[in-house]
Amino acid sequence: MQTACDRNRESESVPGEKTIIHFPDGIYGFETIKDFILIREDEHGVIWSLRAADSPYPSLVAVDPFLVMRSYRPELKGADLRALGNPAKKDLGFLAVAVIRKKLPDSVVNLKSPIAVSVKKHLGRQVILEDSDYPVRYRLFQSPVKGV
């Protein structure tokens, strides 16, 4: 299984490169916004942003969940896979929405409801991993960050 980050690395994307992702159902809390611009923010594909394509708001920070939790193994159900056009596992990427706090060690990511992306079809869907114990608020930094 790849993240959207892995797929973009293979296609030699560079930081700042933009891709439009269509979310037929929107993203939780922003259901009326259907198109988001996915932007790779760093050269390693760890940090991404999702920005509404047609307005300045919302703008979300997302991270590669497999780098946050090495044992992360999201499994999508039939309805979620169908909504994404039934992509092959190798064409399915995941991002976790992050909340970056003023004190960085307090920052969290949502591993329970990742954003799944059909990389080839540019379709996205925020899913709820109902049969998992992944937390909604997982600390981004599991060990103390020095100098913060």
N, C-alpha and C positions, 0 to 999 in steps of 0.2 A: 504494500500500500504506500502511496506517495502522498506528500503534502502538495498543496498548490505551489509551495516553494520549490520542491524538488522538480516538478514539471517545468517551472519557469527557468530553473538553472540549466536544465537540459536544452532549452531553446535559447540559451545565452541571453536571457533578459538582464538588464542592468538596473541598478537603483534608479528610481524615478519613472521607469517604464510603466505605462498605464494599459489596463485591460478593462473593458466594460463587461460586467457580470450582470445577467438578468435574473432577478429574484421574482418569479411569478406571484409568490405570496408575501413579498416584502421580507423584512427582518423584524423580529419581535420588537414592538414599540414603534415601528416605522412601516407598518403594513401597506401604506399607500405609496411608498417609494419603491419602485420596481427595478430601477437600474442604478448600479453602484460602480464606481471606478475603483478597481483594485490596483494599488500602487505598492510596488516593492520599495521599501524604505532604506534597506541596507544591502551591502554587497553579499552578505551571507544568506539572505532570504529568511531571516528570523523575524523581522518586524515588517508588518504590512499595514496599510491603511485602506479603509473602505470609505469612500466619500460618495454622497449622493451625486448622481451624474448631472442632474438638472437644477440643483440648488446648493447653496453653501452648507446646508445642514441636512442630515447629520454627517458627522465624520467620526469614524470609529477606528481605534487602534486594535490590530489583531496580531497574534503571534503564532508561530508554528507549535502546535500543542505537543508534538512528539519530542521537541527539545525541552519543553517544560516538564513533561512526565514521560520518561523513557518507556514505561510499560503501557502507555496509552494505546488502546486498540478499539476505536469506535466501530460499531457494527450497525449498519443501516437496515431498516425494515423495508418491506416491499413497496409501501406507499412512498417513502422517501426516495428510494431508488427510481421508481417510476417518474416521480416529479423531476428528477434530474436527467431523464432520458435513458435510464438503465445503462449507465456507463460501466465499462470494465473496471475492475478494482484498480488497475494501473493508471486509469484516467480520472480517478477520484481523489480530490485533495481536501484537506481539512485545515481550518484556521480557528483559533479560539479568541473571542473578543476579550480584550484586556481593559482593566480600569487602572490607570496609572495614578497613583497617589502622590501627594507632595513629598511624603516620606516614602522613598522607593521601596523599602522593605514591606510596606503595607499594601503594595500593588497586588492585584489579583487577576486571574483569568477564569473564564467560565468553561470548564471542561464538560459539563453536563449537556450544554446546548451549543455544540460547535457549528460553525458554518461549513457546510459541505459544498464542494464545487466540482461540477463536471467540467474538467479542464478543456476538453475538446469542444464541448457545446456551449461553453461560457454561461452555464446555468448554475445558480446558487440556491441554497435552501438552508435556513437555520433549522436544525433538528434538535429533538430532545431524545437523549439516549436513556429511555425509560427503564430498560433492564440493566442499568449499570449503577455503580456506586460512585461514579465520578462527581466531584463537588461542583457547585455553581460558583463558589469563591475559593479557588485554589491559589495559595500564595505563589506569586511569580518567582520570588527569591526564597528558596527553602532554607538557605543558610544566610547568616548576617552578611550584609554588603558593607565592606569597609569604606570609610570616608564619606558616608551618607549621614 
